[in-house]
Amino acid sequence: MSVRVSTILALGATAALASCSTAPVRESRSPQAAQQLVSALAGRTQGRPINCIPNYRTSQMQVIDDWTILFRDGRTIYVQNPRGGCRGIARGSTILVSRLHGGTQLCSGDIQQLVDSSTRMPQGSCVFGPFVPYTRS
């Protein structure tokens, strides 16, 4: 094989691999969503991230955008930033369906299903990251 042909093949292989990149999509927050998050966390102090929260704490969930979900529990708000985002959850027409596998907690690494609220058709999924608690001072 000539040097020219092998160079072309190498460039083609590199381009193919680059198109399959698993690089994370960058978070993009609108000014309105940023203001909502600042307002929700005002007067609170950030704690150390934790891996799980009890499922009963999910009854008060607030979606800020496709990158941020808040779970409220009394004086604490847990900020959830799903890995790579949770595309479509902020549209308002989707429901986050949690499937608990042998436990009563939502945990980092859990895969959550998005379902269209009117058709009940699956709309994708997202993977939870750590939960960051913010507590009123």
Secondary structure by P-SEA (a helix, b strand, c coil): ccaaaaaaaaaaaaaaaaaaccccccccccaaaaaaaaaaaccccccccccccccccccccccccccbbbbbcccbbbbbbccccccccccccbbbbbbbcccccccccbbbbbbccccccccccccccbbbbbbcc
